[in-house]
Amino acid sequence: MSTVKGQAVVESASAFPFKGRRWLLPSAVVHELDPDAPRSGRSGRPRRTARDWIVDFSLFLIAALIGALDADSMAARDISPALAGLDQLLGALACGAVWLRRRWPVGLAIGLLAVSFLSSTAAGAFLVAIFTVAVHRPFRYVGWIAGISFLQLPLFYWLRPEPDMSYPLIVGFSVLLVLVVIAWGRLARSKRELMLTLRDRARHAETEAQLRADRAQRLARESIAREMHDVLAHRLTLLSVHAGALEFRPDAPREEIVRAAGVIRESAHEALQDLREIIGVLRAGESDESGRPQPTLAALDALVAESRAAGTKVHLDLRVTDPDTVPASVGRTTYRIAQEGLTNARKHAPGSEVTVAVTGAPGDGLTVRVRNPDPEGEVPHVPGSGQGLIGLTERATLAGGRLEHGPAPDGGFEVRAWLPWASRSDDSAG
């Protein structure tokens, strides 16, 4: 069937094979819904369904019935037996040709148009043929064939007048009958196109829903990976630093060994606790409100104290107007930026003093700077992929801010970020 053709329909049909009662649908529709449906013989045409056989046989009976009625009325006309026999023979052949209507709809309609001019008993077969063209072909084919038929009908009834009806009446009735058959065929075609269009829309909607689900899943995975990196990298770095110190300083004083072991134990405990929380979120599908609260701006002091206890020199410059009103999301992002900056400084510039500066006010935004000078002496290369800074940049962008990182003008490395912080008047206006 050439009713609806398009690459999108074929692709979607391949992705979603048709599952249903095929015998209730025309074979052409089944082929559009499922291009892999069985085909017949060498022609490669869609195999007839049970519905096709019923429709074809019914149309054959209609064509034969119209031909038989016309043959009965032929006795009232002034036609010789030889011409009447030829008329009925052509009508019988035309009715038999109806079974070819699916294979050559346009060619059959043109042939029967010529035959129906010579044989009145072929009129039923011609009506079936033009109905088939109206169903299976664009309107331009129907228009040409119907136009020739409308020109032919007045001449036909002029040469072979109908004894029981006047000339204008029989011509008008024949034209109306052809128009009704064409309208019936176009209605059937429209219903098929509507069904295929709706099914194609359903397939596209299903595909888009699947793409949206995949995208949401990918974003969730990226968020989880970013959270795991932000949470665990800091803890594991502390473990690595102090474990390395114990490995290279086995003769260190007992107090330093005890302190390092305590930091390792505490960091391992915190890392396991964070990991349990993340796994709990993955299992439950939502955050656990009963767990530990997410870090905010107020937790910066604890983060700095933890880093100092681990042996890192940290200078905290916190100049924030009304810090209690900082939004939780902005405070959490600030905490993660400071945490990642301290982690990177500990890995790449051990022994250097790190400066963490947080300034801002409502309406001006929050500015975060984490800077460390160049390390003293040679520092062993520490492998890293830079995913932490990439994740921080994404966090800042999602929060409506921006983040930059790179070498500082006077040496060292600096992470600079700005996060929006609306004033109370802006919140009230919004």
N, C-alpha and C positions, 0 to 999 in steps of 0.2 A: 504494500500500500504506500502510495506517495502522499498521503494526507499530511502528515507531519514528519518532516525530516530535519535533522540537525545533529551536529556532533555532540552537543550537550545531552540530547536524548539518548543517543547510542552509548555514550560513555556512562551515563547514569544507569542505563539498563544493564550494562555489563557489570557495574558495581553492585546493583541490587537486582538479582535475578527475579523474574516474575514468579510469584507463587499464588496460584488460585485455580479456579475451575476454568480451564482453557476452553472446554467444549461449549461454554456459554457465550464466548466472545468470537467475533470474526477472526479468521486466521491472520488477516492483515494487521489487526490491532494487537494480537498476540505477538506477531513478529516485531512490532514497534516496541512493545513492552519487554520482549525477550528476544534479542537478535539470534540467540543460540537455539531457538525453537526448531523442531524437526522440519526439514524441507522435503519436497517431493522430487524424486527422480533426477533426471538430467537438467530440467529447467531451473532448478534451484529456487522455485517459488515456495512460499509458505504452504505447508500441507493443510488441506481443508479440515476444519473442525466439524463436529456434529452439527453445530448451528449453521455452518456454511452449506452442508448437504441439505438441511431442511429448507433453507432460504432458496437455494438453487432449484430444488425440486418444486417448491411452491411457485416461483417465478416461471418455471417451464410450464406448469399447469395453467397459470394465468395467461401466458402467451398462446398456449394451445386452445384454451377456452375462448379467447377473443377471436382467434382464427376460425374456430368451429362456428361461432355465432355469425361471423361474416360469411362463411361458406353457406350457411342455411339461408341467408338473405340474398344470396347471389341468384337464386332461382327467379326472383322477382325482377331482376335486371335483364336487359336485352343483350345477353352475352352468349356467344356460341359455346357449345360443350367443350370444344378443344381449348378455347381460352380459359374457360372455367377450370378445366383439368390442370392447365399449366399454372394458373393462379394458385390452386390448392397445393400443387407440388412445390412451388416456390415457398408457399407458406409453411409447409411441413419442414422443408430444409431450414428455413429461418428459425423455426421453433427448436430444431435440433442444434442449431448454432448457438442458441442461448447458453449452452453448457461451456462455451468458450469465452464467455463474457469477462471472466476474471483475468484471463491471460492476455487478451487483446481488446480491451474495452473501447478504445477510440476507433481502431480499425474495424471492429465488428459493427459499431454504430454507423460508421460511414457506409459500410457494405449494405447493411440492412436499410439505410436511408434510400439507397438506390433500388434495392429489391422491393421495398414497400411502395415505390412509385409504380412498379409493374404488377404487384400482387397486393390486393387489399387484405388477404388473410395473413400477411406478414406484419400487419400493423401492431399486433400485440408483441411480437418479438422486437420490433423497433422501439416500442415504449420501454421494454425491459432493458434494451441496450442503452438508451439515453439516460435511464435511471442509473445504470451502472457507471456511466461517464460522470454523472452529477455527483456520485458518491466518491469515486476514486480519482478524479482528475480536477485540476483547477477550472475556474469558471470560464476561462477563455475557450476551452475546448467545447464546453456545453453551449456557449453562446454561438459559436460558428455552426455547430450541427443544428441547434434549434433554429437559427436564422435561415439556414437552407431549407429546413423542414417547413417553416412558415411560408416561404416562397413557393414551395412545391405543393402544399395542400390546396390552394385555390385552383391551380392547374389540374391537379389530380381529379378533384370533384367536378371540374368543368368537363373533363373528358369522360368521367364515369360518375354521372350524377346519382344521388341517392333518391330512390323513388318515394320514400316515406317522409323525407324532410326537405325543406327548402334549401336552396344553395347557400344563402348567407348563414342560415342556422347551422347547417352541418359543418361549414368552414369554421364558424366561431366556436362550435362545440369541440372540434378537433384541436384547434389552437389552445383552448382552455384545458383540454385533457393533457396535452403535452406540457403546458405550464404547471399543472398540478403535479405531474410525475417529476418534473425537474425540481420543484419546490420540495417534494418529498425526499428526493435524493440529496439535495443540499442540506436539509434538516438532519438527515442521518449523518452526513459528513460533519456537520457542526457538532453534533453530539459526540462523535468520535474524537474530533480535535479537542473538544472541551475535556473529555476524559483523559486523553493523553497529556494535555497541558496541566491538569490538576495533579496527575500522577508525577509529572516531571517536577512540578513545584514542590510536591511532597518530598521527592528525592533530594532536591536541592536544599530544602529546609533541613532534612535529616543530615545531609553532608555538612551544612553550615553549623548545625548544632554539634556535630562531632568535632568539627574544627575548633569551635569555641570551647568545647570541653577539653580538647587536647591543649589548647593555649592556656586555659585556666590551670590545667594540671602542670604544664611546664612552668608557668609563673609561680605556682605554689612550690614546686621543687626548687626553683631558683631562690625563692624567699627562705625556704628551709635551709638550703645550702649556705646562704649568706648569714643566716642567724647562727648556724652551727659554727661557721668560721669565726664570726665576731665573738661568740661566747667561748669557744674552746681554745682558739689560738692564744689568747692572753694567758689562760691557765697552763697550757702545754708549754708555752715559752718559759714561764717561770720554772716548770719542772726541768726543762732542758738546761736552763742556765745553772741552776743549783746542782743538778746531777753532773753537769760538766765540771763545775767547781770541785765537787767531791772527787771526781775522777782524776783531775789534774793536781789537786792539792790534798793528797791522802795524809800529809803530815801537818795539816792545818790544826790550829788549837781546837780543843774539845768544844768550847763555846760556839765557835763558828760552825763546826760540824753539826752540833745539836740544832742551832738556828736554821741551817740549810735543810736539815732533815725535817724540821717542823714546817718550813715553807713548802717542801715537797709534799709532805703529808696533807697539809691544808689545801694546796693547789689541786692535788689529786682528788681529794674529797669534793671540792667545789666543782671540778670538771665532771666528776661522776654525777653530781647532783644536777648540773646543767644538762647533761646528756639524758638523764632520766626524764627531766621535764620535756625535752624536745621529743623523745620517744613517746612520752605520754600524749603529747599533742598529736603526733602522727597516728597513734592508735585511736584516740578519741575523735579525731577529726576537728576538734576545736580546742581553744586554749583552756587550760585548767585554772579556773578562778581561785581554787583553793591552794594553789602552789605559791611559790615565792613571787612577790611583786616584781614587775619589770623595773630595771634601773631607770632613774630619772636624774635631773640635774643635781638633786640633793645627794646623790650617791657618788659624786665626783670626789668628795673628801675621802670616802672609804677607799676608792680606787687609788688615789694618790698615796694614801697610807699603806695600802697593800704593796704598791710598787716600792715605796721607801723601805718597807720591811724586807723586801726581797733584795735590797742593796742598790736600787736605782736612785740616783739623785734627781728629785723632781721639785720644780718650783711652780706652785699653783698661783695664778693671778686671776682671781674671780671678782670681777666688777660688774655685777648684774643688778640693775634696778628692779626691786620688788621680785626676787627670784621665785617666790611662792606662786606667782601667777604665770610662770612659764608653762605652756601647754605640755602635757605628758609626752606627746609624740616628739616635740622639739627637744625636750630634755633627754629623752631616750636616744635620739640621734646624736645629740651632743656627747652623751656618755660613750656611745660606740666609737665616735671619732677620736675622743681622747684615749679610749682603750686601745684602739688600733695603732694610734700614734706612739703610745708608750711601748706597745709590743714590738713595733718595727724599730724603735730606738734601742730597745734592749737587745735586739738581734744584730742590728747593723752598726750600732755605735755604743758598744758596752762601755760603761764607766763614764760616759758623758752626762752632763746635767741636762735634763729635758725641761723645757718651759711649756706649761699648759696655760694659755690665756683665754678666758671667756669673758666677753664684754657684751653689753647690749641693754636695751630698754624696750618697753612696749611701744610698738609703732616703728621702731628703728631696726628691729631684727636682732638676731643673736650672732655674734662673730666668734668663731673658734679658731685658735691657732695652736698648733703643736709643733715645736721646733727643737731640734737638737743640733749642736755643733758637730764638726767633723771629729771622728774618733782619734784618740791619741795612739800613735803607733799603728802597727799592722793588725788588721782584723781578718780572721779567717772568713772565707766566703760562706755565706749562709744561703742555701737554696730557697727560692721563693718564686711564686708565679705571679705575684701582684694582684691576686684575686681579692685580697682584703681591701685595697684602695679602690678597686673597681666596684666592689660591693658598697663601699662608703659613698662613692660618687652616685650610684643608683639610689641609695637611701636619701641623700641630700636632694636629688632631683625629684624623687617622689614626694618629699616634704615641701617642695616648692622653692628650694634654695639651690645652692651651687657649691661645688667643692673643687679645689685646685691643689695640686701637690707637685713638688719638685725641689731642686736645689735652691737654697736661700741666697739672696744677693751677696751677703757677707760670709758665705760658707755654710756648710751643714745642709740639713734637709728640713723642709717645712711643709706642713699640711694646713691649708687655709680653707675655711668654710664659712658660708653665711646662710642662716636659716631664718625664715620669716617668723615674725612675732607681732601679731596684730594688737593694736591698743584696745582698751575696753570700749572706747567710743565706736571704733570700727566694728567690733563684735555686736554692739547694740544696734548699730545701723543695719548690719546684715540680718 
